[in-house]
Amino acid sequence: MRPRGGRQYGILASVPIIHWFRRDLRIADNTALNAGVRDGGGAVVPVFVLDDKLLKGRDIAPVRVQFMLESLRALDEGLRQRGAQLVVLRGDPAAELVRLAQATGADAVYFNRDYTPAARRRDKRVTQALQSAGVRVESFKDLVIFEEDELLTTAGQPYTVFTPYKKAWLSRITPIAPEIGDWKLAPLPNLQSLISNLQSLVPHLPSATDLGFTNTQDGPKGGEPEAMRLLKRFRDSGALKAYSTQRDFPGIEGTSRLSPHLRFGTISPRQCYAAAVSTLSYAFPAKRSFSPAASDAKKEGADAWISELIWREFYMQILYHFPHANHANFNRAYDAVRWGSGDAALDEERFAAWCEGRTGYPIVDAAMRQLNQTGWMHNRTRMIVASFLTKDLLLDWRLGESYFMRKLADGDPASNNGGWQWAASTGTDAQPYFRIFNPKLQSERFDPDGAYIKRWVPELARVPVEYIHEPAAMPPLVQAQAGCIIGRDYPAPIVDHAEQKEEILRRFRAVKAG
Ligand SMILES: Cc1cc2nc3c(=O)[nH]c(=O)nc-3n(C[C@H](O)[C@H](O)[C@H](O)COP(=O)(O)OP(=O)(O)OC[C@H]3O[C@@H](n4cnc5c(N)ncnc54)[C@H](O)[C@@H]3O)c2cc1C
């Protein structure tokens, strides 16, 4: 232990440091937590603040709250194994952390940085409140491998195109050996009695229902051990190796399913990166000069997956440098694009059909039902449904972005916003407006036997494969044999793709022409 500053702290043997958990709900490879353990000689007060402002936010998802609470429970268990326990407070983090520092005699609060506009505003406010109360604040890079201004163009500007960003990212990466975090925390004597007078202390971790949420989705399991299990499964089952060839097929378990874990930090991007590199037989791809010993397939799998981790950081730095994109088109030139059909009731009806998975386009409906039931959707189908909402239903991307946030366990402001603006063609490195996904062709290509569709749209289970991508084309006799009468058991397409495509192209071209 390292007693600091010669101050007397009553019953505490050394000056503790508060670790404020946020999007880093893990013990291993946690930068701020490791620093706190080091600087406080193990005397760390681990705290999570249930922030009422966030819990009452418009885009909160019960499935995400449940995932977060499960992760907190696992975190508390992990901390207890190391001699500590998670302190859970409820209220405004600024006021709560000041009170906690006063109650425990902590002289510093450590946390890992978050980059969304709302988080940055909150952290500035909390930092000011703590500093005014004489508490030192230190923040750390942890959520990403490269942050803020670490990667800029040669002109000193943020990257707005992915490929050069990725090139810069890869050229700067150095060997990563994530710390395991097998340290012990010094139990803080009488911590409970010290803080039990805090009115906002939550004695037991609440359930989502206790917090007023009704979760109807069968969401992913939270917690650091689960994240580790998924990472190992992904690496050892061969899915990582086959990632570049399998990741686009929603009917195959070809991706890691780590997104809610990366969202809440039950795993770190460094752990993911290190796991990907460890599958290769070369030591380290410092200059991306891969050893010929690593087979091409393996290399492509790991490379493609690392690319996705880089997309995550790309969108994170976009929102950091261009906070306006949070609510507005990144490309302001497209502010003039007209969304909607001109008939508000029709738009509402179409939006409801999209949300509920009854558009008459099987791949879209399967994806939306997967989302509604599980809180997760495959990346390929996220792109398909986002394109469908904006380019086929002509609806504003913000409607879809908000719906996703209310349903996704991995709902992340930066990746979600980036994905939606990519699909709507209003974003940074966006899909050009004239390249529009054809939902039937996408379905034929990425769900050729209709396995994904049949899994999520059971009324199409007996539809012959030649009609699975366009059930409305079934002759009446086939409909009867398949037990699926169009218009009764499954809807006819709510819009005509070819017509809607022409309409959205007209609208974008009109804006382009000025
Ligand atoms: C419209 C739309 C909305 C999206 N919303 C979100 C969101 O709210 N939260 C979210 O985490 N991802 C979002 N994505 C990105 C992507 O779809 C998911 O990250 C991915 O499907 C998660 O599955 P996985 O963990 O199995 O991914 P894997 O394929 O195993 O990829 C590994 C990790 O890389 C990151 N990643 C992968 N693809 C992307 C991507 N295109 N952009 C940014 N990061 C990526 C994720 O953290 C993911 O867990 C969105 C994509 C689109 C098109």
PDBQT file of the ligand as one rigid body, heavy atoms in Angstrom, charges set to zero:
ROOT
HETATM    1  C1  LIG A 601     -27.869   0.020 -39.551  1.00  0.00    +0.000 C 
HETATM    2  C2  LIG A 601     -26.811  -0.556 -38.659  1.00  0.00    +0.000 A 
HETATM    3  C3  LIG A 601     -26.864  -0.341 -37.300  1.00  0.00    +0.000 A 
HETATM    4  C4  LIG A 601     -25.879  -0.876 -36.453  1.00  0.00    +0.000 A 
HETATM    5  N1  LIG A 601     -25.952  -0.646 -35.109  1.00  0.00    +0.000 NA
HETATM    6  C5  LIG A 601     -24.988  -1.121 -34.289  1.00  0.00    +0.000 A 
HETATM    7  C6  LIG A 601     -25.023  -0.867 -32.899  1.00  0.00    +0.000 A 
HETATM    8  O1  LIG A 601     -25.912  -0.191 -32.384  1.00  0.00    +0.000 OA
HETATM    9  N2  LIG A 601     -24.045  -1.410 -32.120  1.00  0.00    +0.000 N 
HETATM   10  C7  LIG A 601     -23.029  -2.167 -32.641  1.00  0.00    +0.000 A 
HETATM   11  O2  LIG A 601     -22.166  -2.647 -31.887  1.00  0.00    +0.000 OA
HETATM   12  N3  LIG A 601     -22.953  -2.389 -33.961  1.00  0.00    +0.000 NA
HETATM   13  C8  LIG A 601     -23.898  -1.903 -34.796  1.00  0.00    +0.000 A 
HETATM   14  N4  LIG A 601     -23.826  -2.162 -36.135  1.00  0.00    +0.000 N 
HETATM   15  C9  LIG A 601     -22.651  -2.870 -36.663  1.00  0.00    +0.000 C 
HETATM   16  C10 LIG A 601     -22.770  -4.399 -36.776  1.00  0.00    +0.000 C 
HETATM   17  O3  LIG A 601     -23.950  -4.747 -37.417  1.00  0.00    +0.000 OA
HETATM   18  C11 LIG A 601     -22.691  -5.116 -35.426  1.00  0.00    +0.000 C 
HETATM   19  O4  LIG A 601     -21.594  -4.645 -34.695  1.00  0.00    +0.000 OA
HETATM   20  C12 LIG A 601     -22.518  -6.613 -35.625  1.00  0.00    +0.000 C 
HETATM   21  O5  LIG A 601     -23.594  -7.139 -36.363  1.00  0.00    +0.000 OA
HETATM   22  C13 LIG A 601     -22.429  -7.288 -34.274  1.00  0.00    +0.000 C 
HETATM   23  O6  LIG A 601     -22.341  -8.671 -34.393  1.00  0.00    +0.000 OA
HETATM   24  P1  LIG A 601     -21.033  -9.453 -33.928  1.00  0.00    +0.000 P 
HETATM   25  O7  LIG A 601     -20.631  -9.014 -32.585  1.00  0.00    +0.000 OA
HETATM   26  O8  LIG A 601     -21.274 -10.897 -34.138  1.00  0.00    +0.000 OA
HETATM   27  O9  LIG A 601     -19.987  -8.872 -34.961  1.00  0.00    +0.000 OA
HETATM   28  P2  LIG A 601     -18.603  -9.428 -35.544  1.00  0.00    +0.000 P 
HETATM   29  O10 LIG A 601     -18.814  -9.596 -36.998  1.00  0.00    +0.000 OA
HETATM   30  O11 LIG A 601     -18.076 -10.563 -34.784  1.00  0.00    +0.000 OA
HETATM   31  O12 LIG A 601     -17.633  -8.177 -35.375  1.00  0.00    +0.000 OA
HETATM   32  C14 LIG A 601     -16.840  -7.966 -34.188  1.00  0.00    +0.000 C 
HETATM   33  C15 LIG A 601     -17.123  -6.627 -33.586  1.00  0.00    +0.000 C 
HETATM   34  O13 LIG A 601     -16.744  -5.584 -34.478  1.00  0.00    +0.000 OA
HETATM   35  C16 LIG A 601     -17.643  -4.489 -34.342  1.00  0.00    +0.000 C 
HETATM   36  N5  LIG A 601     -18.320  -4.281 -35.624  1.00  0.00    +0.000 N 
HETATM   37  C17 LIG A 601     -18.642  -5.209 -36.541  1.00  0.00    +0.000 A 
HETATM   38  N6  LIG A 601     -19.200  -4.629 -37.624  1.00  0.00    +0.000 NA
HETATM   39  C18 LIG A 601     -19.255  -3.314 -37.371  1.00  0.00    +0.000 A 
HETATM   40  C19 LIG A 601     -19.726  -2.188 -38.098  1.00  0.00    +0.000 A 
HETATM   41  N7  LIG A 601     -20.234  -2.297 -39.327  1.00  0.00    +0.000 N 
HETATM   42  N8  LIG A 601     -19.666  -0.975 -37.515  1.00  0.00    +0.000 NA
HETATM   43  C20 LIG A 601     -19.134  -0.827 -36.285  1.00  0.00    +0.000 A 
HETATM   44  N9  LIG A 601     -18.654  -1.854 -35.550  1.00  0.00    +0.000 NA
HETATM   45  C21 LIG A 601     -18.708  -3.079 -36.090  1.00  0.00    +0.000 A 
HETATM   46  C22 LIG A 601     -18.652  -4.863 -33.269  1.00  0.00    +0.000 C 
HETATM   47  O14 LIG A 601     -18.215  -4.337 -32.043  1.00  0.00    +0.000 OA
HETATM   48  C23 LIG A 601     -18.595  -6.394 -33.304  1.00  0.00    +0.000 C 
HETATM   49  O15 LIG A 601     -18.983  -6.985 -32.089  1.00  0.00    +0.000 OA
HETATM   50  C24 LIG A 601     -24.811  -1.628 -37.007  1.00  0.00    +0.000 A 
HETATM   51  C25 LIG A 601     -24.770  -1.834 -38.388  1.00  0.00    +0.000 A 
HETATM   52  C26 LIG A 601     -25.749  -1.311 -39.206  1.00  0.00    +0.000 A 
HETATM   53  C27 LIG A 601     -25.677  -1.554 -40.675  1.00  0.00    +0.000 C 
ENDROOT
TORSDOF 0
